[in-house]
Amino acid sequence: MQHFTLFETLEALFQLTREGARVDELTIARRLGTSSILVSRSLKRLDDLGLCDAARVRLSMRGLVVAASYDTGALRAEPLRRVA
């Protein structure tokens, strides 16, 4: 089973939104090469952290700031947490 970080889920959500792609759990799972069940768990954890709205599969304002800051190179931190 492949592991990925919560940040990778956040980043995929950010990139897919920027690309104007349809964003749902399956699309994120395909982007990350994992299952939609693991993406669902990851989105729930991100929601708990206030970084996304898991039910709507959308970034929160806070999540947008974090993802955009990382995208521009402003942040270079450790991953939030690994998802098994």
LUMGUKOL-741286 format. One line per field, with one value per atom (N, C-alpha, C): residue in one letter; residue number from 1; x, y negated, z; atom name. Coordinates in steps of 0.02 Angstrom, whole numbers, plus 50000, padded with zeros to 5 digits. Layout:
// residues N
type = [A,...];
seq = [NUM,...];
east = [X,...];
north = [Y,...];
up = [Z,...];
atom = [CA,...];
// end
This chain:
// residues 84
type = [M,M,M,Q,Q,Q,H,H,H,F,F,F,T,T,T,L,L,L,F,F,F,E,E,E,T,T,T,L,L,L,E,E,E,A,A,A,L,L,L,F,F,F,Q,Q,Q,L,L,L,T,T,T,R,R,R,E,E,E,G,G,G,A,A,A,R,R,R,V,V,V,D,D,D,E,E,E,L,L,L,T,T,T,I,I,I,A,A,A,R,R,R,R,R,R,L,L,L,G,G,G,T,T,T,S,S,S,S,S,S,I,I,I,L,L,L,V,V,V,S,S,S,R,R,R,S,S,S,L,L,L,K,K,K,R,R,R,L,L,L,D,D,D,D,D,D,L,L,L,G,G,G,L,L,L,C,C,C,D,D,D,A,A,A,A,A,A,R,R,R,V,V,V,R,R,R,L,L,L,S,S,S,M,M,M,R,R,R,G,G,G,L,L,L,V,V,V,V,V,V,A,A,A,A,A,A,S,S,S,Y,Y,Y,D,D,D,T,T,T,G,G,G,A,A,A,L,L,L,R,R,R,A,A,A,E,E,E,P,P,P,L,L,L,R,R,R,R,R,R,V,V,V,A,A,A];
seq = [1,1,1,2,2,2,3,3,3,4,4,4,5,5,5,6,6,6,7,7,7,8,8,8,9,9,9,10,10,10,11,11,11,12,12,12,13,13,13,14,14,14,15,15,15,16,16,16,17,17,17,18,18,18,19,19,19,20,20,20,21,21,21,22,22,22,23,23,23,24,24,24,25,25,25,26,26,26,27,27,27,28,28,28,29,29,29,30,30,30,31,31,31,32,32,32,33,33,33,34,34,34,35,35,35,36,36,36,37,37,37,38,38,38,39,39,39,40,40,40,41,41,41,42,42,42,43,43,43,44,44,44,45,45,45,46,46,46,47,47,47,48,48,48,49,49,49,50,50,50,51,51,51,52,52,52,53,53,53,54,54,54,55,55,55,56,56,56,57,57,57,58,58,58,59,59,59,60,60,60,61,61,61,62,62,62,63,63,63,64,64,64,65,65,65,66,66,66,67,67,67,68,68,68,69,69,69,70,70,70,71,71,71,72,72,72,73,73,73,74,74,74,75,75,75,76,76,76,77,77,77,78,78,78,79,79,79,80,80,80,81,81,81,82,82,82,83,83,83,84,84,84];
east = [50042,50000,50044,50030,50069,50051,50101,50091,50096,50059,50065,50050,50072,50063,49997,49976,49917,49932,49994,50010,50004,50022,50015,49942,49897,49825,49806,49829,49816,49843,49904,49936,49898,49876,49838,49772,49739,49677,49688,49742,49760,49774,49815,49834,49774,49733,49674,49626,49619,49575,49604,49669,49702,49696,49697,49692,49620,49573,49503,49473,49506,49483,49425,49387,49335,49372,49354,49389,49341,49360,49324,49375,49354,49400,49433,49396,49424,49478,49466,49515,49580,49573,49632,49668,49630,49660,49700,49673,49709,49773,49769,49827,49882,49862,49911,49929,49892,49906,49886,49830,49808,49732,49702,49631,49590,49528,49484,49468,49472,49460,49514,49577,49632,49627,49607,49598,49542,49488,49433,49457,49497,49524,49569,49610,49655,49617,49565,49523,49490,49468,49437,49487,49549,49600,49616,49620,49632,49574,49514,49455,49460,49481,49490,49542,49591,49642,49621,49561,49536,49564,49593,49625,49581,49526,49481,49411,49364,49296,49290,49295,49296,49232,49175,49111,49105,49133,49129,49193,49243,49309,49336,49342,49367,49415,49462,49507,49471,49489,49466,49513,49498,49543,49611,49611,49674,49714,49678,49710,49738,49703,49726,49790,49792,49852,49912,49901,49955,49980,49933,49952,49986,49959,49988,50056,50065,50130,50182,50163,50209,50225,50173,50181,50231,50232,50277,50345,50354,50418,50426,50374,50378,50383,50355,50358,50396,50440,50474,50478,50423,50419,50411,50414,50402,50330,50315,50245,50203,50139,50093,50090,50077,50073,50067,50090,50084,50016,49987,49924,49940,49917,49930,49876];
north = [50059,50000,49938,49890,49830,49781,49749,49697,49629,49583,49514,49469,49408,49361,49323,49295,49252,49193,49169,49112,49130,49190,49211,49208,49226,49220,49147,49105,49034,49004,49024,48999,49022,49085,49111,49073,49061,49023,48953,48921,48855,48855,48902,48905,48920,48968,48985,48926,48890,48830,48778,48767,48718,48736,48801,48825,48822,48808,48806,48875,48926,48995,49008,49059,49082,49111,49089,49110,49152,49215,49260,49310,49352,49399,49445,49467,49512,49478,49415,49378,49368,49351,49343,49409,49464,49530,49549,49535,49550,49508,49445,49401,49427,49453,49476,49549,49585,49656,49698,49682,49718,49730,49754,49768,49708,49705,49651,49655,49715,49723,49687,49695,49661,49586,49564,49493,49466,49503,49483,49472,49518,49512,49450,49440,49383,49317,49314,49254,49240,49293,49284,49255,49280,49253,49180,49165,49095,49051,49078,49041,49027,49077,49069,49015,49006,48955,48887,48885,48822,48803,48853,48838,48852,48888,48901,48916,48918,48940,49008,49060,49128,49146,49123,49140,49111,49052,49019,49028,49060,49072,49005,48957,48891,48867,48826,48796,48742,48737,48680,48622,48563,48506,48521,48550,48567,48619,48669,48719,48689,48642,48608,48569,48535,48497,48544,48600,48648,48677,48700,48732,48681,48622,48571,48549,48544,48526,48578,48641,48695,48695,48683,48683,48629,48573,48519,48526,48578,48590,48553,48520,48483,48530,48589,48638,48699,48722,48786,48821,48853,48885,48960,48993,49065,49078,49138,49155,49152,49137,49133,49198,49253,49319,49370,49428,49482,49515,49535,49571,49643,49690,49761,49788];
up = [50000,50000,50000,49957,49953,50009,50036,50086,50053,50078,50055,50113,50109,50164,50156,50211,50208,50163,50165,50123,50049,50030,49960,49939,49984,49969,49961,50006,50003,49938,49920,49859,49797,49796,49739,49732,49788,49788,49760,49781,49757,49682,49659,49588,49544,49564,49524,49519,49573,49573,49526,49530,49486,49413,49399,49330,49304,49348,49328,49318,49345,49338,49387,49370,49417,49477,49537,49597,49639,49648,49693,49720,49765,49796,49745,49696,49646,49604,49585,49546,49585,49649,49692,49700,49709,49716,49654,49597,49534,49529,49549,49547,49593,49651,49700,49692,49650,49640,49701,49731,49790,49786,49839,49839,49862,49841,49862,49936,49965,50037,50077,50056,50091,50081,50022,50009,50053,50061,50103,50175,50200,50268,50273,50223,50222,50221,50179,50176,50244,50278,50344,50393,50391,50436,50419,50355,50334,50356,50353,50376,50451,50489,50561,50577,50532,50541,50514,50485,50457,50390,50354,50290,50229,50239,50184,50209,50163,50178,50145,50185,50159,50123,50147,50117,50046,50036,49970,49929,49959,49927,49900,49946,49928,49983,49962,50010,50050,50114,50154,50137,50161,50150,50180,50239,50272,50231,50204,50163,50099,50070,50010,50024,50080,50099,50108,50143,50155,50089,50048,49984,49937,49933,49889,49913,49979,50007,49991,49995,49979,49904,49864,49791,49769,49803,49785,49817,49857,49889,49955,49978,50041,50101,50096,50151,50128,50170,50158,50225,50245,50310,50303,50358,50360,50341,50313,50298,50361,50353,50410,50448,50412,50441,50385,50397,50347,50355,50298,50298,50277,50316,50300,50255];
atom = [N,CA,C,N,CA,C,N,CA,C,N,CA,C,N,CA,C,N,CA,C,N,CA,C,N,CA,C,N,CA,C,N,CA,C,N,CA,C,N,CA,C,N,CA,C,N,CA,C,N,CA,C,N,CA,C,N,CA,C,N,CA,C,N,CA,C,N,CA,C,N,CA,C,N,CA,C,N,CA,C,N,CA,C,N,CA,C,N,CA,C,N,CA,C,N,CA,C,N,CA,C,N,CA,C,N,CA,C,N,CA,C,N,CA,C,N,CA,C,N,CA,C,N,CA,C,N,CA,C,N,CA,C,N,CA,C,N,CA,C,N,CA,C,N,CA,C,N,CA,C,N,CA,C,N,CA,C,N,CA,C,N,CA,C,N,CA,C,N,CA,C,N,CA,C,N,CA,C,N,CA,C,N,CA,C,N,CA,C,N,CA,C,N,CA,C,N,CA,C,N,CA,C,N,CA,C,N,CA,C,N,CA,C,N,CA,C,N,CA,C,N,CA,C,N,CA,C,N,CA,C,N,CA,C,N,CA,C,N,CA,C,N,CA,C,N,CA,C,N,CA,C,N,CA,C,N,CA,C,N,CA,C,N,CA,C,N,CA,C,N,CA,C,N,CA,C,N,CA,C,N,CA,C,N,CA,C,N,CA,C,N,CA,C];
// end
